Amino acid sequence: MIETAVVDATVTIPGETRSRVALADASVVLLRKLWEQYGPLMFHQSGGCCDGSSPMCYPAGDFLTSDNDVLLGQFDIGTDAPQPIDFWMSREQFQYWSHTHLTVDVVKGRGSGFSVEAPEGVRFMIRSRLMETAEPFV
């Protein structure tokens, strides 16, 4: 079953007006639990091998981003106070996915040992759909 998106990320790419990434409701629940365990969090989506097509969740700052990464958006999962979570993607991967809207969902199964949800017996997964209006990244 495809979860519905409940949190859209803020738009962070200059010149764009629509969010490119959202969180499914199950992701929000899991991220709030992980925030309690690890503190502030971040996502990075690479185009690498193995789990490279899965979004990786790290304590904020544990994965160093650079000019080779694009900040696609920032979520706020907080209820009483802000709990911002940045979503980064490698620039090379974004060139391939620039026409898609991404929703971060949660499924049962073991993902990468580097992503903080791994011990929970679940993994984050991207569900994508074509965007109605998107300009390829240049």
Backbone bond lengths (Angstrom), bond angles and torsions (degrees), N, CA, C in turn:
res aa  C-N    CA-C-N  psi(-1)  N-CA   C-N-CA  omega(-1)  CA-C   N-CA-C  phi
1 M - - - 1.446 - - 1.525 109.16 -
2 I 1.296 117.22 132.97 1.452 121.96 178.67 1.522 108.95 -83.78
3 E 1.329 115.37 125.67 1.455 121.16 178.60 1.524 110.03 -74.46
4 T 1.309 116.02 152.54 1.448 119.65 176.69 1.526 109.48 -86.68
5 A 1.305 115.61 146.17 1.456 120.31 178.49 1.525 108.96 -76.45
6 V 1.324 116.28 130.81 1.453 119.55 -179.82 1.525 112.17 -116.46
7 V 1.318 117.78 -17.96 1.457 120.48 179.09 1.523 108.56 -131.19
8 D 1.321 116.23 114.47 1.464 121.06 173.22 1.517 108.42 -88.50
9 A 1.309 115.74 142.58 1.461 120.53 175.72 1.521 109.54 -74.91
10 T 1.320 115.80 153.38 1.455 119.56 172.41 1.525 108.27 -68.65
11 V 1.307 115.84 154.37 1.454 121.84 178.11 1.529 108.04 -79.56
12 T 1.322 116.71 126.17 1.466 120.56 -177.39 1.525 113.15 -122.13
13 I 1.326 117.67 -7.91 1.464 120.59 -179.57 1.530 108.23 -89.89
14 P 1.326 116.51 121.27 1.474 120.05 -177.82 1.531 111.51 -54.06
15 G 1.343 115.06 135.00 1.454 121.08 177.65 1.517 114.21 89.18
16 E 1.317 118.38 -10.61 1.466 120.17 179.83 1.524 110.34 -96.53
17 T 1.327 115.49 154.20 1.459 120.66 -177.84 1.524 113.22 -123.53
18 R 1.319 117.47 -6.53 1.465 120.91 -178.55 1.520 110.88 -119.16
19 S 1.320 114.78 142.21 1.461 120.40 176.56 1.519 109.88 -63.67
20 R 1.306 115.81 141.76 1.461 121.77 178.54 1.521 112.48 -101.85
21 V 1.328 116.90 -10.92 1.460 119.61 -174.42 1.532 110.07 -146.46
22 A 1.339 114.90 145.34 1.467 121.53 -178.82 1.524 109.28 -140.58
23 L 1.319 115.34 166.33 1.458 121.78 175.53 1.522 109.54 -112.19
24 A 1.315 116.78 133.43 1.461 121.26 171.08 1.527 108.30 -72.81
25 D 1.332 116.60 158.88 1.467 119.55 -176.34 1.527 112.36 -58.59
26 A 1.322 118.47 -38.13 1.468 120.67 179.03 1.529 111.19 -64.16
27 S 1.315 117.11 -32.71 1.465 120.96 177.86 1.520 110.88 -67.38
28 V 1.313 116.88 -40.64 1.460 120.52 179.67 1.532 110.00 -61.72
29 V 1.315 116.88 -45.93 1.469 121.19 179.63 1.530 110.18 -59.65
30 L 1.329 117.00 -47.73 1.463 120.56 -179.26 1.526 111.31 -65.64
31 L 1.323 117.57 -42.08 1.465 120.46 -178.92 1.524 111.84 -63.91
32 R 1.312 117.85 -35.97 1.477 119.81 176.45 1.532 110.34 -64.24
33 K 1.312 117.18 -39.98 1.473 121.05 177.13 1.530 110.26 -65.17
34 L 1.332 116.76 -44.95 1.463 120.75 -179.70 1.527 111.63 -65.66
35 W 1.328 116.81 -35.35 1.477 121.25 178.00 1.531 109.59 -60.59
36 E 1.341 116.33 -40.83 1.471 120.04 178.50 1.532 111.05 -62.33
37 Q 1.317 117.24 -35.02 1.465 121.54 -178.37 1.514 113.00 -81.29
38 Y 1.328 117.61 -41.23 1.464 121.97 -169.65 1.527 114.71 -113.35
39 G 1.329 117.87 -11.90 1.459 120.19 -174.23 1.514 109.92 84.06
40 P 1.349 117.75 -158.55 1.467 121.01 -177.50 1.531 112.73 -54.11
41 L 1.326 115.44 143.74 1.465 122.73 -174.07 1.518 111.15 -123.88
42 M 1.333 114.92 166.65 1.465 122.40 174.15 1.526 108.00 -149.04
43 F 1.323 116.25 157.82 1.465 122.59 172.64 1.523 108.81 -113.61
44 H 1.338 114.31 147.83 1.457 120.08 167.95 1.517 107.68 -137.51
45 Q 1.324 115.42 132.54 1.467 123.04 178.03 1.518 107.34 -115.57
46 S 1.317 115.99 114.82 1.467 118.84 179.02 1.514 109.09 -106.20
47 G 1.289 115.60 -178.61 1.452 120.46 177.14 1.511 110.20 -116.26
48 G 1.324 115.83 22.37 1.455 120.90 -174.58 1.511 113.20 -76.45
49 C 1.305 114.83 -171.84 1.465 121.47 -178.85 1.533 110.22 -80.26
50 C 1.298 114.84 -178.82 1.466 122.98 175.46 1.520 110.33 56.85
51 D 1.335 117.39 -112.55 1.458 120.90 -179.37 1.524 112.04 -88.46
52 G 1.328 117.66 17.38 1.452 121.07 -175.92 1.513 114.04 -61.82
53 S 1.333 117.58 -19.38 1.456 118.88 179.18 1.528 111.13 -92.24
54 S 1.317 117.46 0.07 1.460 121.67 176.30 1.522 109.27 -101.43
55 P 1.326 117.20 141.28 1.460 118.14 176.57 1.523 109.61 -70.86
56 M 1.299 115.75 133.93 1.460 121.58 -179.62 1.518 108.49 -101.48
57 C 1.319 116.62 133.81 1.457 122.28 -179.80 1.526 108.09 -109.03
58 Y 1.318 115.29 127.54 1.468 121.90 -177.41 1.529 109.55 -129.81
59 P 1.332 116.82 158.16 1.465 117.36 165.62 1.528 107.91 -58.41
60 A 1.324 116.81 138.24 1.466 121.19 -176.40 1.520 110.18 -53.26
61 G 1.326 115.90 129.08 1.454 121.82 178.63 1.512 114.73 91.47
62 D 1.335 118.26 -13.30 1.471 119.75 179.15 1.518 112.36 -71.42
63 F 1.324 116.94 -28.15 1.461 121.17 174.95 1.522 106.30 -105.61
64 L 1.316 116.24 120.34 1.464 120.31 -177.10 1.524 110.10 -84.91
65 T 1.328 115.65 122.37 1.457 120.86 176.58 1.529 109.19 -93.97
66 S 1.333 114.51 164.83 1.466 119.80 -177.84 1.524 109.01 -148.12
67 D 1.329 115.74 -168.67 1.461 120.46 176.17 1.525 111.78 -66.19
68 N 1.318 117.16 -10.25 1.464 121.66 177.64 1.519 112.20 -87.14
69 D 1.337 117.10 6.55 1.461 122.64 -179.86 1.526 109.51 -124.01
70 V 1.331 115.63 153.50 1.460 122.71 179.08 1.528 108.05 -119.42
71 L 1.333 116.74 129.88 1.462 120.65 174.01 1.528 107.34 -82.18
72 L 1.341 115.83 106.50 1.467 120.20 -177.23 1.515 112.94 -79.07
73 G 1.329 117.13 -25.12 1.456 119.46 -179.33 1.513 110.87 173.20
74 Q 1.331 114.09 173.29 1.455 120.24 176.62 1.522 108.06 -133.06
75 F 1.336 115.40 129.06 1.458 122.18 176.62 1.518 108.76 -93.26
76 D 1.318 116.14 156.24 1.456 121.16 167.69 1.519 106.70 -127.77
77 I 1.332 116.46 109.02 1.463 121.03 -177.49 1.523 111.94 -97.46
78 G 1.337 116.73 4.17 1.461 120.66 -176.74 1.513 112.64 -69.72
79 T 1.322 114.87 150.40 1.458 120.49 174.94 1.529 110.32 -107.64
80 D 1.327 117.13 -43.36 1.463 121.20 179.74 1.524 112.34 -105.46
81 A 1.309 116.41 -29.96 1.463 122.35 -179.88 1.525 107.77 -138.22
82 P 1.323 117.49 155.12 1.475 119.46 179.93 1.536 112.09 -59.87
83 Q 1.308 114.96 138.06 1.464 122.68 173.67 1.533 106.78 -134.23
84 P 1.329 116.76 79.36 1.469 120.10 -175.57 1.526 112.62 -77.02
85 I 1.317 115.55 140.86 1.464 122.54 176.71 1.525 107.52 -132.46
86 D 1.331 116.52 116.40 1.463 121.53 176.75 1.521 110.34 -78.62
87 F 1.342 115.40 144.67 1.464 121.10 174.35 1.523 107.77 -118.83
88 W 1.322 115.37 112.29 1.467 123.56 -178.77 1.522 110.22 -107.04
89 M 1.324 115.68 151.56 1.458 121.44 174.00 1.522 108.06 -139.24
90 S 1.330 115.69 144.31 1.461 118.07 176.35 1.532 108.23 -61.44
91 R 1.308 115.77 140.94 1.467 121.50 -178.11 1.537 110.72 -57.64
92 E 1.323 116.61 -40.42 1.461 120.72 179.97 1.535 111.04 -63.10
93 Q 1.343 117.28 -44.05 1.460 120.79 178.67 1.518 110.63 -64.98
94 F 1.332 117.15 -37.90 1.464 120.62 -179.28 1.526 111.41 -63.84
95 Q 1.304 117.93 -31.32 1.461 120.10 176.67 1.527 110.67 -60.07
96 Y 1.336 116.64 -35.13 1.470 120.48 178.50 1.526 111.60 -78.29
97 W 1.319 117.58 -35.52 1.460 122.29 -172.35 1.523 113.25 -102.90
98 S 1.310 119.04 12.53 1.460 121.23 -173.90 1.527 113.10 -63.90
99 H 1.304 117.93 -17.68 1.468 121.77 -178.58 1.528 112.60 -95.39
100 T 1.340 117.44 5.42 1.459 120.10 -175.24 1.522 112.69 -116.71
101 H 1.324 114.39 150.43 1.462 122.52 169.58 1.521 106.01 -98.80
102 L 1.306 117.16 134.50 1.461 122.54 -175.73 1.518 110.62 -109.77
103 T 1.323 116.24 137.70 1.459 121.55 171.96 1.521 107.74 -121.44
104 V 1.328 115.85 125.22 1.464 121.88 178.59 1.518 107.33 -84.64
105 D 1.323 115.67 119.25 1.458 122.36 -179.47 1.526 108.64 -119.60
106 V 1.325 116.99 174.55 1.465 123.04 178.54 1.523 108.05 -125.16
107 V 1.326 116.25 134.42 1.462 121.91 175.49 1.521 109.31 -132.02
108 K 1.326 116.25 156.60 1.460 120.42 176.51 1.514 109.29 -69.03
109 G 1.316 115.44 148.32 1.453 120.51 178.23 1.508 110.52 127.71
110 R 1.283 114.53 166.22 1.462 119.91 -176.99 1.513 110.01 -98.75
111 G 1.300 115.54 126.01 1.448 121.34 175.39 1.516 109.59 -98.87
112 S 1.302 115.94 -145.32 1.456 121.47 -178.73 1.520 110.86 -74.54
113 G 1.313 116.53 143.44 1.448 121.56 176.39 1.510 112.97 -68.76
114 F 1.333 118.39 -12.75 1.458 121.36 -179.58 1.519 112.66 -84.05
115 S 1.315 118.13 -21.76 1.457 121.89 -177.84 1.532 108.82 -87.03
116 V 1.339 116.78 136.74 1.464 120.59 -169.33 1.528 115.04 -65.11
117 E 1.321 118.78 -16.88 1.468 119.40 179.59 1.530 112.78 -81.70
118 A 1.323 118.43 -11.04 1.474 122.03 -174.77 1.533 113.82 -51.28
119 P 1.329 120.09 -44.73 1.473 119.14 -179.58 1.533 114.12 -66.30
120 E 1.316 117.70 -12.81 1.467 121.34 -178.78 1.528 112.92 -81.93
121 G 1.341 117.98 -6.76 1.461 121.41 -178.89 1.513 113.02 79.45
122 V 1.314 116.65 17.20 1.459 122.58 178.48 1.521 107.88 -133.89
123 R 1.326 115.20 170.10 1.461 119.48 175.35 1.518 108.95 -144.72
124 F 1.320 114.51 152.10 1.453 119.24 174.18 1.522 108.49 -78.34
125 M 1.324 115.76 146.98 1.453 121.76 -178.74 1.532 107.95 -142.44
126 I 1.312 116.00 146.15 1.464 121.35 177.87 1.521 110.08 -94.59
127 R 1.321 114.70 131.11 1.462 121.40 168.71 1.528 104.84 -111.32
128 S 1.311 116.50 134.85 1.459 118.31 -174.90 1.524 111.12 -127.46
129 R 1.321 113.62 155.30 1.466 121.17 174.06 1.519 106.82 -145.36
130 L 1.303 115.84 154.80 1.461 119.52 177.62 1.523 109.56 -67.55
131 M 1.319 115.32 139.33 1.456 119.69 175.72 1.525 108.56 -82.05
132 E 1.317 116.30 143.45 1.464 120.28 179.24 1.528 110.73 -66.96
133 T 1.312 116.08 -40.09 1.454 120.36 177.80 1.517 108.23 -134.80
134 A 1.295 115.04 111.59 1.465 120.15 177.29 1.511 107.66 -148.06
135 E 1.279 114.70 137.16 1.464 119.27 175.42 1.521 107.24 -101.90
136 P 1.303 117.78 133.66 1.470 118.67 178.32 1.523 110.35 -57.49
137 F 1.305 113.97 142.40 1.463 120.80 -179.91 1.509 110.03 -66.48
138 V 1.326 116.37 135.25 1.463 120.60 177.69 1.500 109.92 -120.39
